[in-house]
Amino acid sequence: MTVTEPARVEAAVVSEPPAQRDRRRRNPTLSRPGVPESVLKVVVLGFAVLAVVVPFLGILSTSLSSKEHLDAKGGFVLWPDAVSLDAYRTVLSGGVVSKALLVSVGVTLIGTVLSLLVTAMLAYGLSRPGSFGSRPALLIVLFSLLFSPGLLPVYLTVRGFGLIDTYAALILPGLVGGFNVIVLRSFFVSIPAELLESARIDGAGEWQIFTRIVTPLSKAVLAVIGLFYGVGYWNAFFNALIYLNDQGRWPLPLVLRTYVINNTQISAGDLAASGAGALPAQPALQMAMLLIAVVPILIVYPFLQRHFTKGVITGAVKG
């Protein structure tokens, strides 16, 4: 006997657990969407996807197009006539863009490692009851979340320490984030005290407990905090703008502002490619720089994505 569609739906409703059925009756938004709602959802999501994919495809296609094709199409295309990597070779051949890329990579790697280390050590100290000065230190961290010192005091402090025109000015002012400390401390507090106490009975010191027990158990939340710091250092713009007067020390975001946002023409001298003949079209060079600035984050994110939801939810719920 063939089971009709209404009978199948009725059977599904009857087989639904009573608690879930009652929850659906109390909250109509939990009911299964009908055909119009599903179509509307597909249309909205389709437009959202197109709003992301089309500009990215245009940037990629423009960076790969030849100069003749870009001149004929007005400087921006959605599909290249032929794939050409001349813009990437020119941008990465040396000069201001390559140096800015190295600065951004160095600041991001060193800053992320230092920030993660200091934040984790501070959060672990604040999570241990009875630690010397933990309560005043925790109040200071919470105070920093509520009240910002302001730009001028921070600038005077950085200048007072002689950090103007140094790469340390891009790292030290934002070395520790109060929000990240609170998230990590909340996770460390959730680790069973019996586990740490058993390690102490076996003769482990606090540093051994921190490195061999606490850190391996905290990989997910550490990966998320590291991603926060890494993206922040990679996109660092304002600190470089106010602390670095020497343009030769600028990171990639400031170079992008100069050549992409301000639409300054890129010369062969800027790229150290004067001997390589004619430069590719300016739009191709600009879009190549944009992709070079975006691709590292796109490469790193999938490796940390599996930790992202778990780490954020863990810190949020336990906090």
C-alpha positions as CSV (number, residue, x, y, z in Angstrom):
1,M,0.0,0.0,0.0
2,T,1.4,3.5,-0.9
3,V,1.5,6.0,1.9
4,T,0.1,9.4,0.8
5,E,1.8,12.7,1.6
6,P,-0.7,13.9,4.2
7,A,-0.5,10.5,6.0
8,R,3.3,10.7,6.0
9,V,3.2,14.2,7.5
10,E,0.7,13.2,10.1
11,A,2.9,10.2,11.0
12,A,5.9,12.5,11.3
13,V,3.9,14.9,13.6
14,V,2.7,12.0,15.7
15,S,6.2,10.5,16.0
16,E,7.6,13.9,17.1
17,P,8.5,14.0,20.8
18,P,5.9,15.7,23.0
19,A,8.3,18.3,24.4
20,Q,9.4,19.3,20.9
21,R,5.7,19.4,19.7
22,D,4.8,21.7,22.6
23,R,7.7,23.9,21.9
24,R,6.6,24.3,18.3
25,R,3.1,25.2,19.4
26,R,4.3,27.9,21.8
27,N,6.7,29.4,19.3
28,P,5.4,29.5,15.7
29,T,8.9,30.5,14.4
30,L,10.1,26.9,15.1
31,S,7.5,25.4,12.7
32,R,8.8,24.1,9.4
33,P,8.8,26.9,6.7
34,G,6.4,26.6,3.8
35,V,7.1,26.9,0.1
36,P,6.9,30.8,0.0
37,E,9.2,31.1,3.0
38,S,11.7,28.7,1.5
39,V,11.7,30.5,-1.9
40,L,12.2,33.8,-0.2
41,K,15.1,32.4,1.8
42,V,16.7,31.0,-1.3
43,V,16.4,34.4,-3.1
44,V,17.8,36.4,-0.1
45,L,20.7,34.0,0.3
46,G,21.3,34.0,-3.4
47,F,21.6,37.8,-3.4
48,A,23.9,37.7,-0.4
49,V,26.1,35.2,-2.1
50,L,26.2,37.3,-5.3
51,A,27.0,40.4,-3.3
52,V,30.1,38.6,-2.1
53,V,31.1,36.5,-5.1
54,V,30.7,39.1,-7.9
55,P,33.1,41.8,-6.4
56,F,35.6,39.1,-5.5
57,L,35.4,37.6,-9.0
58,G,35.8,41.1,-10.5
59,I,38.9,41.8,-8.4
60,L,40.5,38.4,-9.3
61,S,39.6,38.8,-13.0
62,T,40.9,42.3,-13.2
63,S,44.2,41.3,-11.6
64,L,44.7,38.5,-14.2
65,S,43.7,40.5,-17.3
66,S,46.0,42.0,-19.8
67,K,46.5,45.7,-20.2
68,E,44.9,45.8,-23.6
69,H,41.8,44.0,-22.3
70,L,41.4,46.4,-19.3
71,D,41.9,49.5,-21.5
72,A,39.2,48.2,-23.9
73,K,36.7,47.4,-21.0
74,G,37.3,50.6,-19.0
75,G,39.6,49.1,-16.3
76,F,37.3,46.6,-14.5
77,V,36.2,43.2,-15.9
78,L,34.3,40.2,-14.6
79,W,36.1,37.7,-16.8
80,P,39.7,37.9,-18.1
81,D,40.5,37.5,-21.8
82,A,43.6,35.4,-20.9
83,V,45.2,34.6,-17.6
84,S,48.2,36.8,-17.0
85,L,50.2,36.8,-13.8
86,D,52.3,39.9,-14.8
87,A,50.6,42.1,-12.1
88,Y,51.5,39.7,-9.3
89,R,55.1,39.2,-10.6
90,T,55.5,43.0,-10.8
91,V,54.0,43.7,-7.4
92,L,56.1,41.0,-5.7
93,S,59.3,41.8,-7.7
94,G,60.5,44.1,-4.9
95,G,59.9,47.7,-3.9
96,V,57.4,49.3,-1.6
97,V,54.7,46.6,-1.8
98,S,57.0,43.6,-1.2
99,K,58.6,45.4,1.8
100,A,55.2,46.3,3.2
101,L,54.2,42.7,2.8
102,L,57.2,41.5,4.7
103,V,56.5,44.1,7.5
104,S,52.9,42.9,7.8
105,V,53.9,39.2,7.9
106,G,56.6,39.9,10.5
107,V,54.4,42.1,12.7
108,T,51.6,39.6,12.5
109,L,53.7,36.5,13.4
110,I,55.7,38.1,16.2
111,G,52.7,40.1,17.5
112,T,50.3,37.1,17.5
113,V,52.8,34.8,19.3
114,L,53.7,37.5,21.9
115,S,50.0,38.5,22.5
116,L,48.9,34.9,22.8
117,L,51.7,34.0,25.2
118,V,51.2,37.1,27.5
119,T,47.4,36.8,27.4
120,A,47.4,33.1,28.2
121,M,49.8,33.6,31.1
122,L,47.9,36.5,32.5
123,A,44.6,34.7,32.2
124,Y,46.0,31.6,33.9
125,G,47.3,33.7,36.8
126,L,43.9,35.4,37.1
127,S,42.1,32.0,37.0
128,R,44.0,30.5,40.0
129,P,42.3,31.4,43.3
130,G,44.7,32.8,45.8
131,S,47.2,34.1,43.2
132,F,49.1,37.1,44.4
133,G,47.4,40.3,43.2
134,S,44.9,38.4,41.0
135,R,41.9,40.4,42.2
136,P,43.3,43.9,41.6
137,A,44.7,42.7,38.3
138,L,41.3,41.4,37.3
139,L,39.7,44.7,38.2
140,I,42.2,46.5,36.1
141,V,41.4,44.3,33.1
142,L,37.7,44.8,33.6
143,F,38.3,48.6,34.0
144,S,40.1,48.6,30.6
145,L,37.0,47.1,29.0
146,L,34.8,49.9,30.3
147,F,37.1,53.0,29.9
148,S,39.4,53.6,27.0
149,P,42.5,55.7,27.8
150,G,42.1,57.8,24.6
151,L,44.4,58.5,21.7
152,L,46.5,61.3,23.1
153,P,47.6,59.5,26.4
154,V,48.5,56.4,24.4
155,Y,50.4,58.4,21.9
156,L,52.3,60.3,24.6
157,T,53.1,57.0,26.3
158,V,54.4,55.4,23.1
159,R,56.5,58.5,22.3
160,G,57.8,58.6,25.9
161,F,59.1,55.1,25.6
162,G,60.8,56.1,22.3
163,L,58.8,53.8,20.1
164,I,57.9,56.3,17.4
165,D,59.1,55.0,14.0
166,T,59.7,51.5,15.4
167,Y,57.9,48.2,14.6
168,A,57.4,47.8,18.4
169,A,54.8,50.6,18.2
170,L,52.7,48.3,16.0
171,I,52.7,45.5,18.6
172,L,53.1,46.8,22.2
173,P,50.1,49.2,22.4
174,G,47.8,46.3,21.6
175,L,49.7,43.5,23.1
176,V,46.9,42.3,25.5
177,G,43.2,42.6,24.8
178,G,41.0,42.7,27.9
179,F,38.2,40.8,26.2
180,N,40.6,38.0,25.2
181,V,41.9,37.8,28.8
182,I,38.4,37.4,30.1
183,V,37.5,34.7,27.6
184,L,40.7,32.7,28.3
185,R,40.3,33.1,32.1
186,S,36.7,31.8,31.9
187,F,37.9,28.7,30.1
188,F,40.8,28.1,32.5
189,V,38.5,28.4,35.5
190,S,36.4,25.6,34.0
191,I,39.3,23.1,34.0
192,P,38.7,20.8,37.0
193,A,40.8,21.8,40.0
194,E,41.3,18.1,40.9
195,L,43.3,17.6,37.7
196,L,45.7,20.5,38.5
197,E,45.9,19.4,42.1
198,S,46.9,15.9,41.1
199,A,49.7,17.3,39.0
200,R,50.9,19.3,42.0
201,I,50.9,16.2,44.1
202,D,53.1,14.5,41.5
203,G,55.6,17.3,41.8
204,A,54.7,19.6,38.8
205,G,55.2,23.3,39.2
206,E,52.9,26.0,37.9
207,W,54.9,26.4,34.7
208,Q,54.7,22.7,34.0
209,I,51.0,22.6,34.8
210,F,50.5,25.6,32.4
211,T,52.5,24.2,29.5
212,R,51.8,20.5,29.8
213,I,48.2,20.3,31.1
214,V,46.4,23.6,30.7
215,T,47.7,24.6,27.2
216,P,47.0,21.2,25.5
217,L,43.4,21.3,26.9
218,S,42.9,24.8,25.6
219,K,43.8,24.4,21.9
220,A,40.4,25.4,20.6
221,V,40.0,28.7,22.5
222,L,43.7,29.5,22.0
223,A,43.3,29.0,18.3
224,V,40.3,31.4,18.3
225,I,42.2,34.0,20.4
226,G,45.2,33.7,18.1
227,L,42.9,34.3,15.1
228,F,41.6,37.4,16.7
229,Y,45.1,38.7,17.3
230,G,46.4,37.6,13.9
231,V,43.6,39.4,12.0
232,G,44.0,42.5,14.1
233,Y,47.8,42.7,13.5
234,W,47.4,41.9,9.8
235,N,44.8,44.7,9.3
236,A,46.6,47.1,11.6
237,F,46.2,50.5,10.0
238,F,45.7,53.2,12.6
239,N,48.7,52.4,14.8
240,A,51.0,52.5,11.7
241,L,49.4,55.8,10.6
242,I,50.1,57.7,13.8
243,Y,53.3,56.0,15.0
244,L,55.2,55.5,11.7
245,N,56.5,58.6,10.0
246,D,59.0,56.7,7.9
247,Q,57.1,55.5,4.8
248,G,59.7,52.8,4.3
249,R,58.4,51.0,7.4
250,W,54.8,51.1,6.5
251,P,52.8,47.8,6.6
252,L,50.6,46.6,3.8
253,P,47.3,48.3,4.9
254,L,48.9,51.8,4.6
255,V,50.4,51.0,1.2
256,L,46.9,49.8,0.1
257,R,45.5,53.1,1.3
258,T,48.0,55.0,-0.8
259,Y,47.8,53.1,-4.0
260,V,44.2,51.8,-4.0
261,I,42.0,54.1,-1.9
262,N,43.8,57.3,-2.8
263,N,44.3,56.0,-6.3
264,T,48.0,57.1,-6.5
265,Q,49.7,55.9,-9.7
266,I,52.2,53.1,-9.1
267,S,55.5,53.9,-10.8
268,A,58.3,51.5,-11.8
269,G,60.5,53.0,-9.2
270,D,58.0,52.2,-6.4
271,L,58.0,48.6,-7.5
272,A,61.7,48.4,-8.3
273,A,60.8,47.0,-11.7
274,S,62.2,49.8,-13.9
275,G,64.2,47.2,-15.9
276,A,61.2,44.9,-16.5
277,G,59.7,47.0,-19.4
278,A,56.2,48.4,-19.4
279,L,54.2,48.0,-16.2
280,P,50.8,46.2,-16.3
281,A,47.7,48.3,-16.1
282,Q,47.2,50.2,-12.9
283,P,43.8,48.5,-12.1
284,A,45.5,45.1,-12.4
285,L,48.3,46.2,-10.0
286,Q,45.8,47.6,-7.5
287,M,43.6,44.5,-7.6
288,A,46.7,42.3,-7.3
289,M,47.7,44.2,-4.1
290,L,44.1,43.8,-2.7
291,L,44.2,40.0,-3.2
292,I,47.7,39.7,-1.7
293,A,46.3,41.5,1.4
294,V,43.2,39.2,1.6
295,V,44.6,35.7,0.6
296,P,46.7,35.0,3.7
297,I,43.6,35.3,6.0
298,L,41.6,33.2,3.6
299,I,44.3,30.5,3.8
300,V,44.6,30.5,7.6
301,Y,40.9,30.7,8.4
302,P,39.9,27.2,7.1
303,F,42.5,25.6,9.4
304,L,41.1,27.4,12.4
305,Q,37.5,27.3,11.4
306,R,36.8,23.9,13.1
307,H,38.0,25.4,16.4
308,F,36.2,28.7,15.9
309,T,32.6,27.9,17.0
310,K,33.8,25.6,19.8
311,G,36.2,28.2,21.2
312,V,33.9,31.1,21.0
313,I,30.9,29.3,22.5
314,T,33.1,27.8,25.3
315,G,34.4,31.3,26.3
316,A,31.0,32.9,26.0
317,V,29.0,30.3,28.0
318,K,31.6,29.8,30.7
319,G,32.1,33.6,31.0
